[in-house]
Every structure is written in structure tokens, then in C-alpha cells.
Amino acid sequence: MNLTEFNQSDRCEHFSCPERSVSPAVYILLYICSSAIVLLTVCGNLLVIISVFHFKQLHTATNTFVLSLAVSDFLAGIFVMPPMLIWTIESCWIFGNFFCTIYWFISGIFTISTYTIAQIAVDRYLVLSNPFLYINIVSLRITRVVVILNWCVVLVYVLVVLHFNGNFTNSVMCLGECFLSLNEVWSVIDLVYSFTFPLSVIIILYTRVFVIAKKHATAIRELNNHTRPKTQKITSYSMKSERKAAKVLGIVVFVFIMCLLPYFIYSLLGNVIEQQRETYQKISILVCLNSTINPVIYALFYPWFRRCIKLIISQRIFKTNSAFINVLS
């Protein structure tokens, strides 16, 4: 997540935690709804993690990126969403300065998600634009290395940002709030690294993916007229399968961009408008909700995920050789 710069000099001098302006019933309802969102996020992504990790049929390059995204969403549901929602409901940061620094470090998970989505876009582009090259070059081992590098690079980057902006000294924080201060140079660097570059890759490549998918649809129609029935069936099925995968992951990408776009625009306007905590919290919650939505998308569009959920809930995954159960047919 972009480490937004706030003008804090006046905030620390004048800020005090406001009294709650909502009734006790609304206050309790807010906490119930927040708990439900966190629970759905954690449980939904945990089901994705167990499914892809356990069943051998799902051990593919593309699903490795899906697993990485689910892990980042799962961690966001545990470590980022609860303090963010409590901070919003209470209108006050109640966890202290030390955890504020930890909170912003863990928020780097959202940058990991952004680059994972970009990796998914690259993966879909390669498999549709040059499937033979993809089969020969992209392996499960290489994909795992790329995912691990993504996590390591982002976490190191967040540590560097926190260190060089003095955020480990707690000097930028004030009682009842949790802000990070970035100088002008790091604000630009962070905006480019966390948003501009990965989002450009995502948008450009997925535009290409849908153009290629359209060409494949035309090719399938031509095969219906010029190939033998058996060859036609095999080739058409392969093309349709890849196009369907691109479509589902395209929905994931689209939802991700829609959830991230307000935060991206707000960050771009950081030097033009005065940023408010309340507005920042609202658009940050929208970013967090993307972690909740992803498992719902898988459940709606991936039959294999629904089969996996049934196997997990029925505890059949604890049986011998359950990892080899066919979940794709």
C-alpha cells in the first residue's frame, strides 16, 4: 500500500480523540459487521490456500500466483483489516506508536498483492500470446522463485522506506493517530513503485490479453469450418479453457483496479488537496475489501474451487491420497 504523506505538525498539536457520535446500537453493529468482513476475508482466503496447496492438480504456474495473492489477502485480513476498521470506528488510533510502525510495515502486503496481480497479467499474456514458448520456459519451480522474490523485494522496499524517512524513531507519530511522513523524493518513488508501474503493466497487458482472446474466438469459428471434428474438438477446448481462465482472472484484475483506483487518485492529489484522515480511512477500507472479494469471485466462477470447499468441509482431505482427487472435472 502506498505510504501516504500527511501534514502532521498541526495534527499532533491540536488532535485529541473525539467522542463517539453514534448510538451504542450503531456502534455495536459496526463492530459486528467489521468482524463479519474480517472473518469472511480470513476464512475465504484460507480455503483458497488449502485448496491450491493440497490438491496436486492445482499445482500449476498460474495457481501459484493465485496462492500468493490468497496468502497476502489472508495476512491482510488478520493483521491489517482489524486495526484499520477499529481505527475507523473509534476515530482514534488506540494501539500505540510501536504497533503503528508495525502496522505500516505489514501494510506492504497490499503492494505485494499489486505486483502479484501484475504477475498474473504477465502469465496470462504469455500463455495466450505464445503458448509453446510458455510451456517450454515457464515451470512451477520458476514461478515459485518469482513469487518468493516478489515478497522479498517488496518487504525490503518497505523497510527501506520506513528507515530513510525516520519512521522507526516514532518521531512522526502523535497520540491517537497513526501517520507516516514521506519526504517529497520518497513520495514520488513510492507512488511510481507501488502504483504507477504495476498498474500500467496490468492495464496494458490485460488489454492485450482480451485482444488475443478475441482473435482466438475468431480462430475457433474458423476451425469449425476447416478442421476435422476430433482435431476441432481438442483445439477448441484448449482455446476455450485458456480464454475462460483469462476471463476469470480478468474479473479479479478489474475488481482489484476498481478497489485500488480511488486510493491511487487520492495519492496523486496528495500535493494538491489537503488530505483528511476520514477520507483516507474510507478509501483504505475499499482497498482492504478487495481481499474479501477475491475468494467470492473464485467461488462464483471456478467450479474446482467449489469442489475443493466441499472436500475441505466434509474433511475428505484428511483421507489417504486425497491430494490426488480429481477436482478439475
Summary of the structure (lengths in Angstrom):
residues: 329
radius of gyration: 22.3
end to end distance: 37.8
largest distance: 78.3
contacts: 1008
relative contact order: 0.15
helix: 80%
strand: 1%
